Amino acid sequence: MGGIGKCISGPKWKQADYLGLMVLIGKLQNVMKKEGVVALEAHVENPDSSPIFGEFPKILKDHSIIQMICDPLRLMVISQGNLDPDAVEDAMKTAIKVHHHEELMAPAALTAIAGGLPALGIVACVLGVVKTMGAIDQPPTVLGALIGSALVGTMMGVFLAYGMFEPFANRLTQIINEDGQMYDVIKQMIVSNLKGHAQPVIIESARACISHHNQPSFSEVFDSLRGG
């Protein structure tokens, strides 16, 4: 039911949220660059009290997003910045894969329901026919109503399967895939920073993970980071 509600409300993350996420990570990276990696410890260990995270309340409320940001940064703090970027990237890819798999359980359940509904419709039809056969001596008007009721069962099964549950499952999958771009942005920005890329390259590689209709412009991100 929660998945159906998400289908109605649409994707959670909008263009402003992607911009906010990139600015958030960029500010954390600026702290690390100016004050050293140890300065990140207060932010990643207690994001709720961090003034940087506090600027983005919608993102702060999402535990999975915060965990995806803080976990690799915490590794950087512990290792004093001496991390293999490829190893961090592999770990983040695994975390994203697990999260995505969990999110796709809801559309998988809807798809399973859609697959079973036509069979239930056939069962309803058969039961209606059995009931009709028990009243075979009744006049045509009575038999017609009974047969019609039996066929309604088949129609409802097919309609609910292919007219409701399957479209809901497909739409929910699209929404989950789109919202999952937030995690790709996090991975791209953190890994690119570990590889020593310049900030413009980090911004552009992160923007490339976002659908065009949600993609903030390069100047929006760059100016927001420069202003912060």
C-alpha positions as CSV (number, residue, x, y, z in Angstrom):
1,M,0.0,0.0,0.0
2,G,2.9,2.3,0.7
3,G,4.2,1.6,-2.8
4,I,0.8,2.5,-4.3
5,G,0.9,5.8,-2.3
6,K,4.4,6.5,-3.7
7,C,3.0,6.0,-7.3
8,I,0.4,8.7,-6.6
9,S,2.8,11.2,-5.0
10,G,5.6,10.6,-7.6
11,P,9.4,10.8,-7.1
12,K,10.6,12.1,-3.7
13,W,13.6,14.0,-5.0
14,K,13.3,17.1,-7.2
15,Q,15.8,19.4,-8.9
16,A,16.2,21.5,-5.8
17,D,17.0,18.4,-3.7
18,Y,19.8,17.3,-6.2
19,L,21.2,20.8,-6.0
20,G,21.1,20.7,-2.2
21,L,22.7,17.3,-2.1
22,M,25.6,18.4,-4.3
23,V,26.1,21.6,-2.3
24,L,26.0,19.6,1.0
25,I,28.7,17.1,-0.1
26,G,30.7,20.0,-1.6
27,K,30.6,21.9,1.6
28,L,31.8,18.8,3.5
29,Q,34.6,18.4,1.0
30,N,35.5,22.1,1.5
31,V,35.8,21.5,5.2
32,M,38.1,18.6,4.6
33,K,40.2,20.6,2.2
34,K,40.5,23.7,4.5
35,E,40.6,22.1,8.0
36,G,41.7,18.6,7.3
37,V,39.9,15.3,7.3
38,V,39.6,15.1,11.1
39,A,37.4,18.1,11.0
40,L,34.7,16.0,9.3
41,E,34.4,13.7,12.4
42,A,31.9,16.0,14.2
43,H,29.7,16.2,11.1
44,V,29.6,12.5,10.2
45,E,29.3,11.1,13.7
46,N,26.4,13.4,14.6
47,P,24.7,14.8,11.5
48,D,21.7,16.0,13.4
49,S,23.8,18.6,15.2
50,S,25.9,19.5,12.2
51,P,25.3,23.0,10.9
52,I,26.1,21.9,7.4
53,F,23.6,19.0,7.4
54,G,21.1,21.3,9.2
55,E,21.0,23.5,6.1
56,F,19.2,20.7,4.3
57,P,16.4,19.4,6.5
58,K,14.7,17.3,3.8
59,I,17.9,15.3,3.1
60,L,18.7,15.1,6.9
61,K,15.4,13.3,7.5
62,D,16.3,10.5,5.0
63,H,18.3,8.0,7.1
64,S,19.5,6.0,4.0
65,I,20.9,9.1,2.3
66,I,22.7,10.3,5.4
67,Q,24.2,6.9,6.0
68,M,25.4,6.8,2.4
69,I,27.1,10.1,2.8
70,C,28.6,9.6,6.3
71,D,29.8,6.0,6.1
72,P,32.6,6.6,3.4
73,L,33.5,10.0,5.0
74,R,33.8,8.2,8.4
75,L,36.3,5.8,6.7
76,M,38.3,8.8,5.5
77,V,38.4,10.2,9.1
78,I,39.5,6.8,10.5
79,S,42.2,6.3,7.8
80,Q,43.3,9.9,7.9
81,G,42.5,10.2,4.2
82,N,44.6,7.2,3.1
83,L,42.0,5.2,1.3
84,D,42.0,3.3,-2.0
85,P,39.3,5.1,-4.1
86,D,38.5,1.9,-6.0
87,A,37.9,0.0,-2.8
88,V,35.6,2.8,-1.5
89,E,33.8,2.9,-4.9
90,D,33.2,-0.9,-4.7
91,A,31.9,-0.7,-1.2
92,M,29.5,2.1,-2.1
93,K,28.3,0.2,-5.2
94,T,27.5,-2.7,-3.0
95,A,25.6,-0.6,-0.5
96,I,23.6,1.1,-3.3
97,K,22.8,-2.4,-4.8
98,V,21.5,-3.7,-1.5
99,H,19.4,-0.6,-0.9
100,H,18.0,-0.7,-4.4
101,H,17.2,-4.4,-4.0
102,E,15.2,-3.7,-0.9
103,E,13.3,-0.8,-2.5
104,L,12.3,-3.0,-5.4
105,M,10.6,-5.5,-3.1
106,A,7.4,-3.4,-3.2
107,P,7.0,-3.4,-7.0
108,A,7.9,-7.1,-7.0
109,A,5.0,-7.8,-4.6
110,L,2.6,-5.8,-6.8
111,T,3.8,-7.7,-9.9
112,A,3.2,-11.0,-8.1
113,I,-0.3,-9.9,-7.1
114,A,-1.0,-8.9,-10.7
115,G,0.1,-12.3,-11.9
116,G,-2.3,-14.1,-9.6
117,L,-5.4,-11.9,-10.2
118,P,-6.4,-13.4,-13.6
119,A,-6.3,-16.9,-12.1
120,L,-8.5,-15.7,-9.2
121,G,-10.9,-14.3,-11.9
122,I,-11.0,-17.7,-13.6
123,V,-11.8,-19.3,-10.3
124,A,-14.6,-16.8,-9.7
125,C,-15.9,-17.6,-13.1
126,V,-15.9,-21.3,-12.6
127,L,-17.7,-21.0,-9.3
128,G,-20.3,-18.8,-11.0
129,V,-20.7,-21.5,-13.7
130,V,-21.1,-24.2,-11.0
131,K,-23.8,-22.0,-9.4
132,T,-25.5,-21.5,-12.7
133,M,-25.5,-25.3,-13.4
134,G,-27.3,-25.8,-10.1
135,A,-30.1,-23.5,-11.4
136,I,-30.3,-24.9,-14.9
137,D,-34.0,-25.4,-14.6
138,Q,-34.6,-21.7,-14.0
139,P,-35.9,-19.4,-16.7
140,P,-33.5,-17.6,-19.1
141,T,-33.7,-14.3,-17.2
142,V,-32.4,-16.0,-14.0
143,L,-29.7,-18.0,-15.9
144,G,-28.6,-14.8,-17.7
145,A,-28.0,-13.0,-14.5
146,L,-26.0,-15.9,-13.0
147,I,-23.9,-16.3,-16.1
148,G,-23.3,-12.5,-16.2
149,S,-22.1,-12.6,-12.5
150,A,-19.7,-15.4,-13.4
151,L,-18.2,-13.4,-16.2
152,V,-17.8,-10.3,-14.0
153,G,-15.4,-12.3,-11.9
154,T,-13.1,-12.9,-14.9
155,M,-13.4,-9.3,-15.9
156,M,-12.4,-8.0,-12.5
157,G,-9.4,-10.3,-12.3
158,V,-8.1,-9.2,-15.7
159,F,-8.9,-5.5,-15.0
160,L,-7.2,-5.4,-11.6
161,A,-4.2,-7.3,-12.9
162,Y,-3.5,-5.4,-16.2
163,G,-5.4,-2.2,-15.5
164,M,-4.2,-1.4,-11.9
165,F,-1.6,-3.6,-10.2
166,E,0.8,-4.1,-13.1
167,P,0.8,-0.4,-14.1
168,F,1.3,0.5,-10.5
169,A,4.3,-1.9,-10.3
170,N,5.9,-0.5,-13.4
171,R,5.4,3.1,-12.3
172,L,6.8,2.3,-8.8
173,T,9.9,0.8,-10.4
174,Q,10.4,3.9,-12.5
175,I,10.1,6.1,-9.4
176,I,12.5,4.0,-7.4
177,N,15.0,4.0,-10.2
178,E,14.8,7.8,-10.5
179,D,15.1,8.4,-6.8
180,G,18.1,6.1,-6.8
181,Q,20.0,8.7,-8.7
182,M,20.6,10.5,-5.4
183,Y,22.8,7.6,-4.3
184,D,24.7,7.7,-7.6
185,V,25.4,11.4,-7.1
186,I,26.8,10.7,-3.6
187,K,29.1,8.0,-4.9
188,Q,30.3,10.0,-7.8
189,M,31.2,13.1,-5.7
190,I,32.9,11.2,-2.9
191,V,34.9,8.8,-5.2
192,S,35.9,11.7,-7.6
193,N,37.1,13.7,-4.6
194,L,39.2,10.7,-3.4
195,K,40.7,10.4,-6.8
196,G,41.9,14.0,-6.6
197,H,39.7,15.5,-9.3
198,A,39.2,19.2,-9.4
199,Q,35.9,20.6,-8.1
200,P,34.5,21.4,-11.6
201,V,35.1,17.8,-12.7
202,I,33.5,16.5,-9.5
203,I,30.4,18.6,-10.1
204,E,30.1,17.6,-13.8
205,S,30.5,13.9,-13.1
206,A,27.8,14.1,-10.4
207,R,25.4,16.0,-12.7
208,A,25.8,13.3,-15.3
209,C,24.1,10.8,-13.0
210,I,20.9,12.9,-12.9
211,S,18.0,12.8,-15.4
212,H,17.8,16.0,-17.5
213,H,14.5,17.2,-16.0
214,N,16.0,17.1,-12.5
215,Q,19.6,18.1,-13.4
216,P,20.7,21.5,-11.9
217,S,22.9,23.6,-14.1
218,F,26.7,23.6,-13.6
219,S,26.6,27.3,-12.7
220,E,23.9,26.7,-10.0
221,V,26.0,24.2,-8.3
222,F,29.3,25.9,-8.7
223,D,28.0,29.3,-7.6
224,S,26.3,27.8,-4.6
225,L,29.5,26.1,-3.5
226,R,31.6,29.2,-4.1
227,G,29.1,31.4,-2.2
228,G,29.2,28.9,0.7
